Amino acid sequence: MQQRFLGKTGLKVSELCLGTMTFARETDEATSHQMLDQFVASGGTFIDTADVYGGGDCEEVVGRWLHRQTRDELVVATKVRFPMGEGANQVGLSRKHILASVEASLRRLQTDYLDLYQVHCWDARTPLEETLSTLDLLVQRGLVRYIGVSNFSGWQLQKAVDLSRHHGWEVFCCLQPQYNLLCRSTEWELLPVCVGEGLGVMPWSPLRGGWLTGKYRRDMAQPPKGSRVAKADEEGWSENWSNHNTDYTWRVLDALFAVSRECGKTPSQVAINWLLQQPAVTAPILGVRTREQLEANLGASGWTLSAAHTAYLTAASAIPAPYPHDFIADAQQWR
């Protein structure tokens, strides 16, 4: 597995990142540790978690594994933002919550420092200056090496970068957005900001909750029992059947299956490899429940889609840009 620089930093990470949201929830601890071992044996060094996953249980599972590893050979990332209790200050991006959360994450992960600490989502109720200055403090104290962000809009991300630069604070080095062949709107504002400011991109849900794995076909009337999409229907998650049983989805899947056959790779491997070819993308995050799923997804690295196949998938999954992006694109003809 190749190593890539994370944004403009000197930090190298594996081109695939192992997401751990399923740990202690859908995957037991023994299997979780086996998958971590399997990932590292394949050349992976980049592990992503969050305090809210399992209410802290996920970090504890990772921590018990991490305690037995050579710490400096791994890049460990976690996140802060969502509720970790019933208290009024146990949620959000206030200085109080961030300082309490980073200490709790360090204890659960059994480590003295975090390689990457990310805000999990925008917090409209906390001044951005309070959040950014607190993150800078964590870097100055040596508790955190780099800071990143997830689930911001384009203007929110640009404002955060500009404020940090203005005050001389540590600047976000990466963005963790949803991005895949069925979610291309990330390209309208977020990716241009990342390219312009030198932020690395770590796409979550590269297989759109299972839709890009090859399990779903045009002639299906409902998702398979026990699948993530079936559970999404029960839980009201965005990757549910109703949201994606559309002509657009089937058109994208038709193209994915065609490229898969021509490449001799699985649909999931093709979908992840397509992401690896996109500007600013550093490392798609693999979210898996079993060792078999991990083994299959690891096959997305070590090869490269042809330019023709990449262009074909890009065209098949294109979506009309909304205003003002469409207007601005049309105006370019007058230059």
FENZIHU-V235503 format. One record per backbone hydrogen bond with DSSP energy under -1.0 kcal/mol. NH is the residue of the N-H (numbers start at 1). CO is the residue of the C=O. If there is no record, write none. Layout:
# FENZIHU-V235503
nh-><NH,NH>
co-><CO,CO>
This chain:
# FENZIHU-V235503
nh-><4,6,7,8,9,13,15,17,18,19,20,23,24,25,26,27,32,33,34,35,36,37,38,39,40,41,42,43,44,47,48,49,51,55,56,57,58,60,61,62,63,64,65,66,67,68,69,71,73,74,75,77,78,80,84,90,92,98,99,100,101,102,103,104,105,106,107,108,109,111,114,115,116,117,118,119,120,122,126,131,132,133,134,135,136,137,138,139,140,141,142,143,144,145,146,148,149,150,157,158,159,160,161,162,163,164,165,166,167,169,173,175,176,179,180,183,187,188,191,193,194,195,196,197,198,199,200,201,202,204,208,211,212,213,220,227,231,232,233,234,235,236,237,240,244,245,246,250,251,252,253,254,255,256,257,258,259,260,261,262,263,264,265,270,271,272,273,274,275,276,278,281,282,283,285,286,294,295,296,297,298,300,301,310,311,312,313,314,315,316,317,325,326,328,329,330,331,333,334,335>
co-><13,11,5,198,6,4,2,284,46,286,48,20,27,22,22,22,28,29,30,31,32,33,34,35,36,37,38,40,39,75,18,77,79,52,53,54,53,56,57,58,59,60,61,62,63,65,66,69,70,71,45,47,116,118,90,87,81,94,95,96,97,98,99,100,101,102,103,104,105,106,143,76,76,146,78,148,80,151,123,127,128,129,130,131,132,133,134,135,136,137,139,138,138,114,115,117,174,119,153,154,155,156,157,158,159,160,161,162,163,164,147,200,149,204,183,180,184,185,186,189,190,191,192,193,194,194,173,280,175,177,205,208,207,210,217,224,227,228,229,230,231,232,232,237,240,241,244,246,247,248,249,250,251,252,253,254,255,256,257,258,259,260,260,266,267,268,269,270,271,272,275,278,201,201,203,17,290,291,292,293,294,297,298,306,307,308,309,310,311,312,313,322,322,324,325,326,327,330,331,332>
